[in-house]
Amino acid sequence: MAKKQKKRRKIIKVRPISVNCAFCETKTDPDYKAYEFLSKYVSERGRVADRERSGNCAKHQRKMTTAIKRARHLGLILYA
């Protein structure tokens, strides 16, 4: 009898955008009014980039998520 071969999964590596937090370097906080800047952290499908992808620290990632949600509520950034 022939042995069944196992299917191997492709491993997709996600490259971080930056090593250091962009907000810590400029000493600013994310603001919903700067929607052009925040749209850099939103994917084409409308998802918010995680910390590994965005390169933000935990504090600024939470503030950035809140700012994106506020911009979406006002209609500055699309949901999808």
Backbone as numpy.savetxt, mean C-alpha at the origin, in Angstrom:
# Nx Ny Nz CAx CAy CAz Cx Cy Cz
3.46 -48.83 -11.98 2.62 -47.65 -11.98 3.50 -46.41 -11.98
3.02 -45.42 -12.66 3.77 -44.17 -12.73 3.46 -43.32 -11.51
4.47 -42.64 -11.03 4.28 -41.75 -9.88 3.71 -40.43 -10.34
2.88 -39.86 -9.50 2.32 -38.54 -9.81 3.34 -37.48 -9.44
3.49 -36.52 -10.32 4.39 -35.41 -10.04 3.63 -34.31 -9.32
4.29 -33.73 -8.33 3.67 -32.64 -7.58 3.80 -31.35 -8.36
2.75 -30.54 -8.30 2.80 -29.23 -8.94 3.48 -28.26 -8.00
4.40 -27.52 -8.53 5.11 -26.55 -7.71 4.46 -25.19 -7.84
4.39 -24.51 -6.73 3.82 -23.16 -6.72 4.88 -22.15 -7.10
4.47 -21.15 -7.82 5.38 -20.05 -8.13 5.42 -19.10 -6.96
6.59 -18.75 -6.55 6.76 -17.81 -5.45 6.95 -16.42 -6.03
6.06 -15.53 -5.68 6.11 -14.15 -6.16 6.68 -13.29 -5.05
7.79 -12.66 -5.31 8.42 -11.81 -4.32 7.95 -10.37 -4.52
7.56 -9.74 -3.44 7.11 -8.36 -3.49 8.27 -7.47 -3.11
8.60 -6.56 -3.99 9.70 -5.64 -3.70 9.16 -4.41 -3.00
9.80 -3.99 -1.92 9.33 -2.78 -1.24 9.65 -1.54 -2.07
8.79 -0.53 -1.94 8.99 0.72 -2.68 10.18 1.48 -2.10
10.22 1.60 -0.80 11.32 2.30 -0.16 11.68 1.59 1.13
12.90 1.82 1.59 13.37 1.16 2.80 12.91 1.95 4.02
13.00 3.25 3.97 12.61 4.10 5.09 11.24 4.71 4.85
10.61 5.06 5.94 9.28 5.68 5.86 9.41 7.07 5.22
8.60 7.31 4.19 8.66 8.59 3.49 8.17 9.73 4.38
7.25 9.43 5.28 6.69 10.46 6.15 7.65 10.81 7.28
8.41 9.81 7.75 9.41 10.09 8.80 10.56 10.92 8.26
10.93 10.67 7.00 12.04 11.42 6.40 11.68 12.89 6.21
10.43 13.15 5.79 10.02 14.54 5.55 9.39 15.19 6.78
9.21 14.40 7.84 8.61 14.86 9.09 7.22 15.47 8.87
6.41 14.75 8.08 5.03 15.17 7.83 4.11 14.01 8.16
2.82 14.29 8.16 1.81 13.25 8.35 0.97 13.16 7.08
0.43 11.98 6.78 -0.44 11.85 5.62 -1.71 12.67 5.79
-2.13 13.34 4.74 -3.32 14.18 4.79 -4.24 13.80 3.64
-5.54 13.74 3.90 -6.48 13.32 2.87 -6.58 14.33 1.72
-6.16 15.56 1.95 -6.24 16.57 0.90 -5.18 16.38 -0.18
-4.10 15.68 0.15 -3.04 15.39 -0.82 -3.34 14.06 -1.49
-4.45 13.99 -2.23 -4.89 12.72 -2.79 -3.99 12.24 -3.93
-3.27 13.15 -4.59 -2.34 12.71 -5.64 -1.22 11.89 -5.03
-0.75 12.31 -3.87 0.32 11.60 -3.18 -0.19 10.29 -2.61
-1.41 10.28 -2.08 -1.97 9.07 -1.49 -2.32 8.03 -2.54
-2.63 8.46 -3.75 -2.99 7.50 -4.80 -1.80 6.63 -5.19
-0.59 7.03 -4.81 0.59 6.22 -5.07 0.56 4.94 -4.22
-0.13 4.98 -3.10 -0.20 3.85 -2.18 -1.46 3.01 -2.38
-2.22 3.26 -3.43 -3.43 2.50 -3.73 -3.20 1.75 -5.04
-3.54 0.45 -5.07 -3.34 -0.35 -6.27 -4.40 -0.01 -7.32
-4.26 -0.63 -8.49 -5.22 -0.40 -9.56 -6.61 -0.92 -9.19
-6.65 -1.93 -8.35 -7.93 -2.50 -7.93 -8.53 -1.75 -6.75
-7.82 -0.75 -6.21 -8.35 0.06 -5.13 -7.93 -0.39 -3.75
-6.98 -1.29 -3.67 -6.54 -1.77 -2.36 -5.41 -0.91 -1.83
-5.38 -0.77 -0.51 -4.33 -0.01 0.15 -3.10 -0.90 0.27
-1.94 -0.35 -0.07 -0.69 -1.12 0.00 -0.34 -1.41 1.45
0.19 -2.62 1.69 0.57 -2.97 3.05 1.91 -2.34 3.41
2.32 -2.54 4.64 3.54 -1.90 5.14 4.78 -2.35 4.40
4.85 -3.63 4.05 6.01 -4.13 3.33 6.13 -3.48 1.96
5.02 -3.30 1.30 5.01 -2.72 -0.05 5.23 -1.21 -0.02
4.59 -0.54 0.93 4.68 0.92 0.97 5.96 1.41 1.63
6.50 0.62 2.57 7.73 1.02 3.24 7.50 1.99 4.39
6.26 2.13 4.83 5.95 3.04 5.93 6.12 2.36 7.27
6.34 3.17 8.30 6.36 2.63 9.65 4.91 2.40 10.08
4.73 1.72 11.22 3.39 1.35 11.66 2.52 2.57 11.96
3.11 3.57 12.56 2.37 4.78 12.93 1.84 5.50 11.69
2.70 5.70 10.71 2.28 6.42 9.51 1.43 5.55 8.59
1.58 4.23 8.66 0.71 3.35 7.87 -0.73 3.46 8.35
-0.94 3.52 9.66 -2.29 3.68 10.20 -2.87 5.03 9.80
-2.07 6.09 9.88 -2.56 7.42 9.51 -2.83 7.50 8.01
-2.00 6.83 7.21 -2.18 6.83 5.77 -3.47 6.10 5.38
-3.76 4.99 6.05 -4.99 4.25 5.77 -6.21 5.09 6.10
-6.17 5.79 7.22 -7.28 6.67 7.60 -7.44 7.80 6.59
-6.33 8.38 6.13 -6.39 9.47 5.16 -6.96 8.99 3.83
-6.60 7.78 3.41 -7.14 7.23 2.16 -8.63 7.00 2.28
-9.08 6.49 3.43 -10.50 6.26 3.63 -11.29 7.56 3.65
-10.71 8.61 4.22 -11.37 9.92 4.22 -11.45 10.49 2.81
-10.37 10.34 2.04 -10.37 10.82 0.66 -11.37 10.06 -0.18
-11.54 8.78 0.07 -12.54 8.00 -0.64 -13.95 8.47 -0.29
-14.16 8.76 0.97 -15.49 9.20 1.42 -15.87 10.53 0.75
-14.89 11.40 0.55 -15.16 12.68 -0.10 -15.16 12.58 -1.61
-14.76 11.43 -2.15 -14.78 11.25 -3.60 -13.50 11.70 -4.29
-12.44 11.90 -3.54 -11.18 12.33 -4.14 -10.41 11.15 -4.74
-10.57 9.96 -4.12 -9.95 8.72 -4.62 -11.07 7.73 -4.87
-10.97 7.02 -5.98 -12.00 6.03 -6.32 -11.84 4.77 -5.48
-12.94 4.09 -5.25 -12.91 2.84 -4.51 -12.29 1.72 -5.34
-12.67 1.63 -6.60 -12.15 0.56 -7.45 -11.97 1.08 -8.87
